[in-house]
Amino acid sequence: MTVRIAQVGLGYWGPNLARNLATVEDAELTVLCDSDREALERIGRQHRGARLVDDFAEVVANPDVDAIVISTPVATHFQLARDALQAGKHVMVEKPLATSSAECEELIRTADERDLRLMVGHVFLYNAAVERVSEYISSGELGEVYYAYSQRLNLGQIRHDVNAMWNFAPHDLSVLCHWFGAEPSSVLAHGYSYIQPGIEDVVFMSLDFPGGIGANVHISWLDPLKVRRMTVVGSEKMVVYDDVSADAKITLYDKGVTRRLREPASERLGDFGSFAEFQLLLRAGDVVIPRVDFVEPLKRECQDFVDCIRTGAMPRADGMQGLHVVRALEAAQRSLAEGQRVAVDGAGG
């Protein structure tokens, strides 16, 4: 079975999706759609076999389209995805899945009722370095996970429709939820608007995850350096994932603080048989930079979408993953407005 795919939206990210969709196995990029005719024809010259249309309704009505990939402004995600699902098309939507958890839940219900695959573009879940860190956490190599922090900074790609948090934080939130196997239970967010009134350019998020795991996320599109770095601190080891680094995507540190129980003092004191002295020892061991076999994450993401359509399996970045991220973003947006920590609605449900 060859999955016939339409790519809708050819702005900043759409051409990258089209390039990968044209190369994945068992798929055919059959339609390109954008309301900007100039962009449509420019990208169309790179994909001569694809039909060019500027009307989304024509894509939805096309019986030769099995699946639709949507990379359009965030405010349009829900309506376009719902129309596509109702027309019987499998759907992949760029992040975030929608602008509210209620919209995400409706998309999930619609896909489930029609036995269609719904996927969200959490591309970092298909990053080999992110997978390696996940293995360190799940195997217990890091010990008990204490906390994590993330920095996603850059100068540019300033949006007018969403703030920096809604634009960038879905990446970090999707990775953290994947690593810890849970949604955050609460979030405290503080932001600053410098370029456009009411649109935060810089956001600091503090998240509580189940099991006492803390996380901080720093987001900015107003920074002198491009930084995509995440650190996880455990009781036994610590790991840094640096997506910008060319030769050290992951650095594993055998460092930590050891709490050692000592008994000799109680043995000498006799009457203090229950006395225990806790001594904190700083431990610094090896630093390891493991080899990571890297395949373009976007290609792996597109292949997963196609494979799940063909086999009926659920994609790694399914609708529920999209819902978890949007729930956290909703809570963070409320926190920005209210200036206080906010519970994540539905977390753990």
NUZA-494187 format. One record per residue: x, y, z of N, C-alpha, C in turn. Coordinates in pm, whole numbers. Layout:
REC n.east n.north   n.up ca.east ca.north  ca.up c.east c.north   c.up
REC      X       Y      Z       X        Y      Z      X       Y      Z
...
END
This chain:
REC n.east n.north   n.up ca.east ca.north  ca.up c.east c.north   c.up
REC     84    -120      0       0        0      0     88     125      0
REC     66     212    -95     135      340   -100     43     448    -44
REC     90     522     55      11      627    117     28     756     36
REC    -84     807    -13     -83      929    -96   -107    1049     -5
REC    -11    1141     -4      -9     1248     95    -20    1385     29
REC    -96    1473     95    -103     1614     57    -33    1697    164
REC     52    1787    124     118     1880    215     47    2014    204
REC     -8    2060    317     -83     2185    321     -5    2287    404
REC     32    2398    342     111     2501    408    257    2492    367
REC    305    2594    296     441     2592    243    520    2715    287
REC    495    2754    412     569     2869    466    705    2829    516
REC    734    2859    643     868     2835    699    902    2686    705
REC    813    2604    758     843     2462    784    791    2368    677
REC    688    2410    606     625     2324    507    719    2268    402
REC    811    2348    346     903     2293    246    990    2180    301
REC   1029    2188    428    1107     2080    489   1025    1952    500
REC    899    1967    535     811     1850    541    794    1789    402
REC    770    1874    303     751     1823    167    875    1749    119
REC    992    1802    149    1117     1737    106   1128    1597    165
REC   1093    1582    291    1103     1451    355    990    1358    315
REC    870    1410    300     758     1327    259    782    1268    120
REC    856    1340     38     884     1293    -97    984    1178   -100
REC   1052    1153     13    1158     1052     14   1130     933    104
REC   1025     939    188    1000      827    279    945     707    201
REC    966     589    257     923      466    192    771     450    198
REC    715     391     94     573      355     87    482     477     90
REC    531     590     39     449      712     36    471     784    -95
REC    374     865   -130     383      947   -251    328    1086   -219
REC    408    1188   -243     362     1326   -224    283    1365   -349
REC    152    1366   -337      68     1383   -455     12    1523   -472
REC      0    1599   -361     -61     1732   -367     18    1828   -280
REC     38    1950   -329      91     2061   -251    -16    2170   -250
REC    -40    2228   -132    -147     2328   -120   -100    2447    -39
REC   -123    2566    -93     -96     2690    -20   -173    2802    -88
REC   -222    2897     -8    -297     3009    -66   -205    3109   -134
REC    -75    3103   -103      24     3190   -167     71    3122   -296
REC     22    3170   -407      50     3105   -534    198    3107   -568
REC    266    3215   -532     409     3224   -562    487    3116   -486
REC    458    3100   -358     525     2996   -279    488    2857   -332
REC    364    2840   -370     317     2712   -421    394    2672   -546
REC    410    2766   -639     479     2734   -763    629    2715   -741
REC    685    2792   -647     828     2779   -618    861    2641   -563
REC    784    2596   -464     808     2464   -406    765    2355   -504
REC    662    2384   -582     615     2286   -679    719    2250   -782
REC    808    2343   -814     914     2313   -910   1011    2209   -857
REC   1014    2191   -725    1100     2090   -665   1032    1953   -657
REC    902    1951   -679     824     1827   -669    731    1820   -790
REC    787    1788   -904     716     1795  -1031    596    1702  -1036
REC    599    1594   -958     489     1499   -965    368    1538   -883
REC    379    1642   -803     269     1681   -714    176    1780   -784
REC     49    1763   -760     -51     1857   -811    -52    1981   -722
REC    -63    2099   -781     -60     2225   -707   -201    2282   -697
REC   -248    2305   -574    -380     2363   -552   -371    2471   -446
REC   -458    2571   -455    -457     2679   -356   -583    2681   -271
REC   -663    2575   -278    -788     2567   -202   -788    2440   -118
REC   -790    2456     14    -787     2340    104   -908    2249     82
REC  -1023    2307     51   -1143     2227     29  -1122    2128    -85
REC  -1044    2166   -184   -1015     2077   -295   -930    1959   -249
REC   -840    1983   -155    -757     1875   -101   -843    1776    -24
REC   -929    1828     62   -1014     1743    145  -1107    1657     59
REC  -1154    1712    -51   -1249     1641   -136  -1183    1543   -233
REC  -1051    1545   -240    -979     1463   -337   -976    1316   -292
REC  -1040    1225   -364   -1041     1083   -323   -905    1016   -337
REC   -813    1078   -409    -680     1021   -428   -582    1063   -319
REC   -629    1132   -217    -546     1172   -103   -584    1088     18
REC   -487    1014     72    -511      932    191   -482    1006    321
REC   -386    1097    317    -340     1163    439   -303    1307    409
REC   -320    1393    509    -291     1535    494   -196    1578    605
REC    -89    1646    567       6     1703    661    -15    1854    664
REC    -39    1908    782     -78     2049    796     33    2128    863
REC     82    2230    794     185     2319    848    144    2462    815
REC     47    2510    888     -14     2640    866    -11    2719    997
REC    -54    2846    999     -57     2921   1125   -134    2847   1233
REC    -89    2863   1357    -142     2785   1470   -294    2797   1482
REC   -347    2917   1460    -490     2939   1478   -575    2856   1382
REC   -515    2807   1273    -590     2730   1174   -581    2579   1197
REC   -495    2535   1287    -469     2392   1302   -596    2311   1329
REC   -675    2356   1424    -792     2278   1465   -892    2263   1351
REC   -930    2373   1288   -1033     2367   1184   -989    2282   1066
REC   -865    2300   1022    -817     2223    908   -806    2074    943
REC   -753    2045   1061    -739     1905   1102   -875    1838   1118
REC   -970    1908   1176   -1104     1849   1194  -1170    1822   1059
REC  -1160    1919    967   -1219     1899    835  -1156    1778    764
REC  -1025    1765    778    -956     1654    712   -997    1520    773
REC  -1004    1514    906   -1045     1390    972  -1189    1353    937
REC  -1277    1452    935   -1417     1425    902  -1433    1376    759
REC  -1336    1411    674   -1338     1364    536  -1271    1229    519
REC  -1226    1170    632   -1167     1037    628  -1019    1034    597
REC   -950    1145    619    -807     1152    592   -727    1136    722
REC   -617    1063    716    -522     1061    826   -455    1198    831
REC   -416    1242    952    -370     1380    967   -245    1388   1054
REC   -147    1464   1008     -35     1508   1091    -36    1660   1093
REC    -32    1717   1214     -39     1861   1232     89    1909   1298
REC    143    2018   1248     259     2075   1314    221    2122   1455
REC    323    2131   1541     298     2172   1680    264    2321   1687
REC    181    2360   1786     103     2272   1873    -17    2216   1800
REC    -71    2107   1851    -181     2038   1785   -300    2132   1764
REC   -329    2214   1864    -440     2310   1856   -413    2419   1960
REC   -506    2511   1974    -485     2622   2067   -553    2601   2201
REC   -623    2488   2219    -685     2458   2347   -694    2308   2365
REC   -701    2265   2491    -714     2122   2519   -848    2069   2471
REC   -953    2152   2475   -1084     2108   2427  -1078    2075   2278
REC  -1007    2157   2202    -991     2130   2059   -912    2002   2036
REC   -805    1984   2114    -726     1861   2102   -811    1738   2129
REC   -894    1745   2234    -979     1631   2270  -1079    1600   2159
REC  -1131    1703   2096   -1225     1680   1985  -1156    1613   1867
REC  -1033    1656   1836    -960     1593   1727   -930    1447   1758
REC   -894    1418   1882    -865     1279   1922   -989    1193   1908
REC  -1105    1245   1955   -1231     1171   1944  -1267    1145   1798
REC  -1252    1247   1716   -1288     1233   1575  -1200    1128   1507
REC  -1071    1130   1535    -980     1032   1477  -1013     891   1527
REC  -1041     877   1657   -1072      746   1713  -1201     689   1653
REC  -1302     774   1639   -1431      728   1586  -1417     675   1443
REC  -1322     729   1369   -1305      691   1228  -1185     600   1207
REC  -1120     560   1316   -1002      474   1309   -897     534   1217
REC   -869     661   1238    -769      734   1161   -651     768   1249
REC   -533     781   1190    -415      819   1264   -409     971   1274
REC   -393    1018   1396    -374     1161   1425   -238    1177   1489
REC   -157    1265   1433     -19     1281   1479     13    1429   1489
REC    101    1463   1582     144     1602   1599    294    1610   1574
REC    340    1722   1521     479     1737   1481    574    1766   1596
REC    582    1675   1692     681     1686   1799    809    1619   1751
REC    880    1688   1664     990     1626   1589   1104    1581   1679
REC   1122    1644   1794    1235     1607   1879   1216    1470   1944
REC   1095    1417   1943    1075     1281   1993   1137    1178   1898
REC   1174    1222   1779    1237     1134   1681   1387    1162   1668
REC   1440    1237   1763    1582     1270   1766   1657    1160   1840
REC   1762    1106   1777    1836      994   1837   1898    1032   1970
REC   1941    1156   1987    2000     1199   2114   1894    1203   2224
REC   1775    1249   2191    1665     1249   2288   1632    1107   2329
REC   1632    1015   2234    1607      874   2266   1713     818   2359
REC   1840     856   2336    1947      805   2421   1930     852   2566
REC   1895     979   2583    1872     1029   2718   1755     955   2782
REC   1651     928   2704    1536      853   2756   1580     716   2805
REC   1672     652   2733    1724      522   2775   1801     533   2906
REC   1881     638   2921    1954      658   3046   1858     671   3164
REC   1747     743   3142    1651      764   3250   1577     635   3283
REC   1523     569   3180    1440      449   3204   1521     331   3257
REC   1649     323   3219    1733      213   3266   1781     232   3409
REC   1766     353   3462    1814      383   3597   1959     426   3603
REC   2023     445   3488    2164      481   3489   2188     616   3557
REC   2093     706   3548    2107      836   3615   2072     828   3763
REC   2017     714   3806    1967      703   3942   1830     765   3953
REC   1798     818   4068    1673      890   4087   1684    1026   4018
REC   1590    1058   3932    1593     1188   3864   1547    1296   3961
REC   1633    1396   3977    1600     1508   4065   1527    1619   3990
REC   1593    1673   3888    1533     1785   3815   1596    1795   3677
REC   1534    1879   3593    1585     1904   3459   1566    2051   3427
REC   1648    2101   3337    1625     2237   3288   1662    2245   3141
REC   1593    2337   3074    1605     2347   2929   1619    2493   2888
REC   1700    2516   2786    1715     2650   2726   1693    2637   2577
REC   1599    2712   2524    1575     2716   2379   1571    2864   2341
REC   1684    2912   2293    1705     3054   2270   1752    3079   2128
REC   1718    3195   2075    1763     3231   1942   1733    3380   1921
REC   1786    3435   1815    1753     3570   1775   1680    3562   1642
REC   1552    3592   1645    1478     3586   1521   1365    3485   1525
REC   1303    3467   1406    1179     3388   1392   1072    3442   1486
REC   1064    3575   1492     964     3639   1577    827    3626   1511
REC    732    3574   1587     597     3551   1535    504    3663   1580
REC    395    3679   1507     296     3780   1540    166    3717   1591
REC    151    3586   1566      26     3520   1604     33    3451   1738
REC    152    3411   1782     169     3346   1911    294    3400   1978
REC    304    3382   2111     423     3427   2181    534    3322   2170
REC    651    3356   2224     766     3266   2215    739    3133   2282
REC    658    3134   2388     629     3011   2460    550    2913   2373
REC    443    2960   2310     363     2872   2226    440    2829   2102
REC    535    2910   2058     613     2878   1940    722    2774   1969
REC    797    2793   2077     914     2710   2106    892    2603   2211
REC    816    2635   2317     806     2544   2431    745    2408   2400
REC    660    2392   2297     610     2257   2268    722    2155   2250
REC    836    2197   2194     948     2105   2178    997    2056   2314
REC   1024    2149   2404    1079     2112   2534    977    2034   2617
REC    852    2078   2614     749     2010   2692    727    1868   2641
REC    727    1849   2509     707     1714   2456    821    1622   2499
REC    944    1674   2499    1058     1593   2539   1051    1560   2688
REC   1021    1658   2771    1013     1634   2915    903    1534   2949
REC    786    1547   2886     678     1452   2911    719    1311   2868
REC    792    1303   2757     839     1174   2708    942    1114   2804
REC   1037    1193   2846    1141     1144   2936   1084    1097   3069
REC    991    1172   3125     940     1142   3259    813    1058   3256
REC    760    1030   3138     643      944   3124    518    1000   3188
REC    508    1133   3195     393     1194   3260    381    1340   3219
REC    262    1395   3242     242     1538   3225    288    1611   3351
REC    322    1740   3339     345     1819   3461    214    1839   3535
REC    222    1849   3666     102     1868   3746     70    2016   3767
REC    173    2101   3761     150     2245   3777    263    2322   3710
REC    237    2449   3685     337     2532   3617    328    2676   3667
REC    444    2738   3682     454     2880   3712    531    2944   3598
REC    473    3044   3533     538     3107   3417    546    3257   3436
REC    657    3314   3391     675     3459   3395    736    3501   3262
REC    680    3605   3203     728     3645   3071    744    3795   3058
REC    811    3833   2950     839     3974   2921    811    4003   2775
REC    740    4112   2749     711     4156   2612    790    4283   2582
REC    881    4274   2488     964     4388   2452    938    4439   2311
REC    914    4351   2217     903     4389   2076    760    4423   2038
REC    665    4339   2081     523     4359   2049    441    4354   2178
REC    360    4453   2205     280     4454   2328    191    4330   2338
REC    197    4265   2453     110     4152   2478    158    4020   2420
REC    272    4020   2352     327     3896   2298    464    3875   2362
REC    473    3777   2451     596     3757   2528    710    3708   2439
REC    823    3780   2446     943     3741   2373   1030    3647   2455
REC   1019    3656   2586    1100     3577   2678   1007    3518   2784
REC   1019    3389   2809     934     3323   2910   1020    3228   2992
REC    999    3231   3123    1061     3136   3215    949    3051   3275
REC    961    2920   3262     859     2828   3312    919    2737   3417
REC    847    2719   3528     886     2624   3632    774    2521   3643
REC    811    2393   3622     711     2287   3617    735    2183   3724
REC    626    2133   3782     632     2021   3876    581    1896   3806
REC    664    1790   3806     625     1661   3751    602    1562   3865
REC    523    1457   3841     502     1356   3945    634    1298   3994
REC    634    1255   4119     754     1197   4177    852    1301   4230
REC    809    1425   4238     895     1530   4292    998    1582   4193
REC    984    1549   4065    1078     1598   3964   1043    1742   3929
REC   1142    1830   3936    1124     1969   3898   1184    1994   3761
REC   1132    2094   3690    1187     2129   3559   1171    2278   3536
REC   1272    2335   3474    1266     2475   3435   1293    2486   3285
REC   1216    2572   3219    1230     2593   3075   1245    2742   3049
REC   1352    2778   2981    1379     2918   2944   1363    2930   2793
REC   1268    3013   2751    1236     3030   2610   1260    3176   2570
REC   1324    3198   2456    1342     3335   2407   1372    3336   2258
REC   1311    3431   2186    1353     3457   2048   1424    3592   2040
REC   1473    3636   2156    1543     3764   2166   1672    3743   2244
REC   1763    3665   2186    1885     3626   2255   2002    3628   2155
REC   2123    3663   2200    2235     3671   2106   2285    3537   2054
REC   2254    3427   2125    2307     3297   2088   2194    3199   2056
REC   2222    3108   1964    2129     2998   1940   2164    2886   2037
REC   2073    2855   2127    2095     2752   2229   1977    2657   2227
REC   2007    2528   2220    1907     2422   2236   1969    2317   2326
REC   1958    2338   2454    2028     2253   2549   1934    2211   2661
REC   1941    2080   2698    1861     2027   2806   1952    1947   2899
REC   1934    1965   3028    2016     1897   3129   1925    1821   3225
REC   1963    1698   3254    1890     1617   3351   1987    1578   3462
REC   1950    1605   3584    2034     1577   3701   1973    1463   3780
REC   2052    1358   3798    2007     1243   3876   2094    1220   3997
REC   2056    1125   4079    2130     1096   4202   2264    1028   4173
REC   2275     959   4059    2398      888   4025   2478     958   3915
REC   2409    1003   3811    2477     1068   3699   2393    1185   3648
REC   2457    1266   3564    2391     1380   3503   2420    1377   3353
REC   2324    1427   3274    2342     1423   3129   2301    1556   3068
REC   2377    1599   2969    2347     1722   2895   2324    1685   2749
REC   2210    1726   2696    2178     1708   2555   2188    1845   2488
REC   2282    1860   2397    2307     1987   2328   2280    1968   2180
REC   2165    2011   2134    2126     1987   1995   2209    2070   1896
REC   2266    2179   1941    2344     2266   1853   2485    2212   1831
REC   2537    2136   1927    2674     2085   1917   2688    1990   1799
REC   2797    2006   1726    2821     1920   1610   2879    1784   1649
REC   2957    1779   1757    3029     1655   1791   3004    1606   1933
REC   2917    1673   2007    2887     1628   2144   2739    1652   2174
REC   2654    1579   2101    2510     1593   2123   2473    1554   2266
REC   2544    1454   2320    2518     1409   2456   2649    1403   2533
REC   2647    1453   2654    2761     1438   2745   2708    1382   2876
REC   2763    1267   2915    2719     1198   3036   2824    1218   3145
REC   2783    1272   3258    2874     1304   3368   2850    1207   3485
REC   2955    1138   3525    2947     1052   3643   2979    1138   3764
REC   2888    1228   3793    2905     1321   3904   2781    1320   3991
REC   2799    1354   4117    2685     1361   4205   2725    1385   4348
REC   2626    1379   4434    2646     1393   4578   2601    1264   4643
REC   2692    1199   4715    2662     1072   4780   2637    1095   4928
REC   2524    1043   4974    2492     1052   5117   2531     919   5180
REC   2634     918   5263    2689      794   5318   2657     780   5466
REC   2605     665   5501    2573      635   5640   2696     576   5707
REC   2738     638   5817    2856      590   5888   2817     545   6029
REC   2866     429   6073    2831      372   6202   2944     371   6306
REC   3069     389   6268    3176      372   6368   3157     454   6494
REC   3104     576   6481    3089      661   6600   2995     595   6701
REC   2885     537   6652    2789      475   6744   2850     353   6811
REC   2936     282   6739    3000      166   6798   3091     207   6914
REC   3156     321   6901    3248      365   7006   3173     420   7127
REC   3052     477   7103    2982      546   7210   2891     455   7292
REC   2870     337   7248    2796      240   7328   2652     276   7351
REC   2626     374   7438    2491      411   7473   2415     470   7354
REC   2485     505   7248    2422      567   7133   2417     468   7015
REC   2362     350   7046    2359      247   6944   2277     283   6821
REC   2181     378   6834    2097      415   6720   2150     539   6648
REC   2262     590   6692    2319      711   6632   2371     681   6492
REC   2338     769   6397    2387      753   6260   2433     889   6210
REC   2548     888   6152    2603     1013   6097   2592    1008   5945
REC   2529    1108   5889    2518     1119   5745   2625    1215   5695
REC   2705    1167   5604    2810     1250   5548   2785    1269   5399
REC   2789    1393   5350    2769     1423   5210   2903    1432   5141
REC   2919    1352   5038    3045     1348   4964   3022    1387   4819
REC   3099    1482   4770    3095     1516   4629   3172    1411   4551
REC   3112    1364   4442    3173     1259   4363   3188    1308   4219
REC   3308    1294   4164    3335     1334   4026   3408    1221   3956
REC   3338    1157   3862    3397     1046   3789   3421    1081   3643
REC   3400     983   3557    3428     1001   3415   3325    1090   3347
REC   3370    1153   3240    3282     1227   3150   3285    1153   3016
REC   3167    1112   2969    3157     1029   2849   3075    1104   2743
REC   3128    1105   2620    3053     1158   2506   3020    1040   2415
REC   2902     982   2429    2870      861   2352   2845     892   2205
REC   2874     794   2123    2845      809   1981   2695     792   1959
REC   2638     882   1879    2496      876   1847   2482     871   1695
REC   2426     762   1644    2401      751   1500   2280     836   1466
REC   2304     940   1387    2203     1043   1368   2138    1032   1230
REC   2006    1021   1228    1926     1030   1107   1834    1151   1124
REC   1812    1224   1017    1730     1345   1028   1598    1313   1099
REC   1572    1377   1215    1451     1347   1290   1323    1369   1210
REC   1322    1471   1125    1200     1498   1049   1168    1384    953
REC   1270    1323    897    1246     1209    809   1190    1091    889
REC   1244    1067   1007    1194      959   1092   1050     987   1134
REC   1018    1112   1162     882     1150   1199    786    1121   1083
REC    822    1163    964     737     1140    847    721     991    819
REC    829     915    836     821      771    814    729     704    915
REC    733     750   1040     645      695   1143    499     720   1108
REC    470     838   1057     334      871   1016    286     773    908
REC    368     754    808     332      664    698    320     519    747
REC    416     476    826     414      337    876    289     309    959
REC    250     405   1043     134      385   1129      5     383   1047
REC     -2     459    941    -118      452    852   -127     314    790
REC    -14     259    750     -12      130    681    -40      13    776
REC      7      24    901      -2      -90    993   -114     -76   1095
REC   -165      45   1115    -267       66   1217   -211      93   1355
REC    -78      99   1367     -15      130   1496    -34     278   1530
REC     -7     312   1656     -18      451   1698    119     517   1689
REC    127     638   1636     256      706   1625    310     746   1762
REC    440     762   1769     502      804   1895    445     938   1940
REC    431    1030   1846     376     1163   1877    229    1165   1837
REC    146    1093   1912       5     1083   1876    -74    1199   1933
REC   -206    1193   1916    -290     1302   1962   -282    1326   2112
REC   -267    1219   2190    -257     1235   2335   -131    1311   2373
REC    -21    1284   2302     101     1362   2327     76    1510   2300
REC      5    1538   2192     -29     1677   2161   -115    1740   2268
REC   -211    1663   2320    -298     1712   2426   -219    1745   2552
REC   -128    1658   2591     -50     1681   2712     28    1813   2704
REC     86    1839   2588     163     1962   2571     72    2084   2575
REC    -42    2078   2509    -132     2193   2505   -191    2219   2644
REC   -218    2114   2721    -264     2135   2859   -162    2216   2938
REC    -35    2179   2924      70     2251   2997     81    2395   2949
REC     69    2416   2819      76     2551   2764    -42    2636   2811
REC   -160    2577   2817    -278     2650   2867   -254    2696   3011
REC   -204    2604   3094    -178     2639   3233    -71    2747   3243
REC     32    2737   3159     138     2837   3161     85    2973   3116
REC     -5    2974   3019     -63     3100   2973   -147    3164   3083
REC   -222    3082   3157    -297     3135   3271   -203    3189   3378
REC    -93    3118   3398       4     3163   3497     65    3297   3457
REC     93    3315   3329     144     3444   3281     47    3557   3314
REC    -82    3528   3297    -184     3630   3320   -209    3655   3468
REC   -203    3548   3548    -241     3559   3690   -123    3583   3782
REC     -3    3554   3735     115     3575   3818    130    3475   3931
REC     76    3356   3915      86     3256   4020     92    3116   3959
REC    134    3018   4041     140     2880   3994      0    2829   3965
REC    -14    2754   3856    -144     2707   3810   -139    2555   3791
REC   -242    2485   3837    -252     2340   3815   -281    2313   3669
REC   -226    2205   3618    -252     2163   3480   -381    2083   3479
REC   -484    2135   3414    -616     2071   3411   -606    1934   3345
REC   -660    1834   3414    -667     1701   3356   -538    1622   3364
REC   -432    1679   3418    -304     1608   3424   -320    1479   3503
REC   -264    1372   3445    -272     1242   3509   -401    1167   3478
REC   -493    1236   3405    -618     1170   3371   -613    1104   3236
END
